[in-house]
């Protein structure tokens, strides 16, 4: 685990504060021979709230280099677009789409039964079998 005080000491030695821009901090840590993954972790640790340990990272790579969907709140904060739906409503809509209702199952069974019965009748007619036998 990367220690916050250690990162702050490196930045202080190089004349930067922990609240400096991400690019400046990134360049200092890369010049100190840090690996790219460690630099990203250090930036996350620096942007973390000390009291609640909640991270606040809104960087370019979280938006454009991931396959995650953005929440309505993130869209609103990034683009300034007023989104009418909140995350809970969106999640409930997604959840409802995953389930099949009773009427959908019943209609599928009904259509399958009609298709099977109709197919059997057509085969019986073509083969002159059952109720379509010529001797009747």
C-alpha positions as CSV (number, residue, x, y, z in Angstrom):
1,X,0.0,0.0,0.0
2,X,1.3,3.4,-0.9
3,X,1.4,5.8,2.1
4,X,0.0,9.3,1.7
5,X,2.7,10.9,3.9
6,X,5.4,9.3,1.7
7,X,3.8,10.8,-1.5
8,X,3.5,14.2,0.2
9,X,7.2,14.2,1.1
10,X,8.2,13.4,-2.4
11,X,6.0,16.2,-3.7
12,X,7.3,18.6,-1.1
13,X,10.9,17.9,-2.0
14,X,10.1,18.6,-5.6
15,X,8.3,21.8,-4.8
16,X,4.7,20.7,-5.3
17,X,1.7,20.5,-3.0
18,X,-0.7,17.5,-2.8
19,X,-3.4,19.7,-4.4
20,X,-1.4,20.3,-7.5
21,X,-2.6,19.3,-10.9
22,X,-2.6,15.6,-11.7
23,X,-0.2,16.0,-14.6
24,X,2.4,17.8,-12.5
25,X,2.2,15.1,-9.8
26,X,2.3,12.4,-12.5
27,X,5.5,13.9,-14.1
28,X,7.3,14.2,-10.7
29,X,6.5,10.6,-9.8
30,X,7.5,9.2,-13.2
31,X,10.7,11.1,-13.0
32,X,11.3,9.5,-9.6
33,X,11.1,6.1,-11.5
34,X,7.7,5.1,-10.3
35,X,5.7,2.5,-12.3
36,X,2.7,3.8,-14.2
37,X,0.3,1.7,-12.0
38,X,1.9,3.1,-8.8
39,X,1.5,6.6,-10.1
40,X,-2.2,6.1,-10.7
41,X,-2.6,4.5,-7.2
42,X,-0.7,7.5,-5.7
43,X,-3.0,9.9,-7.4
44,X,-6.0,8.0,-6.1
45,X,-4.5,8.1,-2.6
46,X,-3.9,11.8,-2.8
47,X,-7.5,12.5,-4.0
48,X,-8.9,10.4,-1.2
49,X,-10.7,12.1,1.7
50,X,-8.7,11.6,4.8
51,X,-11.6,11.3,7.2
52,X,-14.1,9.2,5.2
53,X,-11.5,7.4,2.9
54,X,-13.8,8.2,0.0
55,X,-11.9,8.7,-3.2
56,X,-12.7,11.5,-5.6
57,X,-11.1,10.7,-9.0
58,X,-12.7,12.2,-12.0
59,X,-10.0,11.7,-14.6
60,X,-10.0,11.4,-18.3
61,X,-9.3,7.7,-18.3
62,X,-12.3,6.9,-16.0
63,X,-14.6,8.4,-18.6
64,X,-13.1,7.4,-22.0
65,X,-11.0,4.3,-21.4
66,X,-13.5,2.1,-19.6
67,X,-16.6,0.1,-20.6
68,X,-18.5,1.1,-17.5
69,X,-21.7,3.0,-17.9
70,X,-21.8,6.5,-16.5
71,X,-24.3,7.2,-13.8
72,X,-26.8,10.1,-14.4
73,X,-25.1,12.0,-11.6
74,X,-21.7,11.7,-13.4
75,X,-23.2,12.8,-16.7
76,X,-24.7,15.8,-15.0
77,X,-21.5,16.8,-13.3
78,X,-19.3,16.2,-16.4
79,X,-21.4,17.7,-19.1
80,X,-23.8,19.9,-17.2
81,X,-26.8,18.2,-18.7
82,X,-29.8,18.0,-16.4
83,X,-30.7,14.3,-16.2
84,X,-34.3,13.6,-15.2
85,X,-33.7,10.1,-13.9
86,X,-31.7,9.1,-10.9
87,X,-29.5,6.0,-10.4
88,X,-32.1,4.1,-8.3
89,X,-34.8,4.5,-11.0
90,X,-32.3,3.4,-13.7
91,X,-31.3,0.3,-11.8
92,X,-34.9,-0.7,-11.1
93,X,-35.6,-0.4,-14.9
94,X,-32.6,-2.6,-15.7
95,X,-33.7,-5.1,-13.1
96,X,-37.3,-5.2,-14.4
97,X,-36.0,-5.9,-17.9
98,X,-34.1,-9.0,-16.7
99,X,-37.2,-10.8,-15.5
100,X,-39.9,-12.5,-17.5
101,X,-43.4,-11.9,-16.4
102,X,-46.0,-14.7,-16.0
103,X,-48.0,-13.5,-19.0
104,X,-44.9,-13.7,-21.2
105,X,-44.2,-17.3,-20.1
106,X,-47.9,-18.2,-20.7
107,X,-48.0,-16.7,-24.1
108,X,-44.8,-18.5,-25.1
109,X,-46.2,-21.8,-24.0
110,X,-49.5,-21.0,-25.8
111,X,-47.7,-20.2,-29.1
112,X,-45.5,-23.2,-28.8
113,X,-48.6,-25.5,-28.2
114,X,-50.5,-24.0,-31.2
115,X,-47.4,-24.4,-33.4
116,X,-46.9,-28.0,-32.4
117,X,-50.6,-28.9,-32.8
118,X,-50.7,-27.1,-36.2
119,X,-47.6,-28.9,-37.4
120,X,-49.0,-32.3,-36.4
121,X,-52.3,-31.6,-38.3
122,X,-50.4,-30.6,-41.4
123,X,-48.2,-33.7,-41.3
124,X,-51.3,-35.9,-40.8
125,X,-53.0,-34.2,-43.8
126,X,-50.0,-34.6,-46.1
127,X,-49.5,-38.3,-45.1
128,X,-53.2,-39.1,-45.1
129,X,-53.0,-40.3,-41.6
130,X,-55.4,-40.2,-38.6
131,X,-58.5,-38.1,-39.1
132,X,-57.5,-37.4,-42.7
133,X,-57.3,-41.1,-43.6
134,X,-59.2,-41.7,-46.9
135,X,-61.2,-44.8,-45.6
136,X,-63.2,-42.7,-43.1
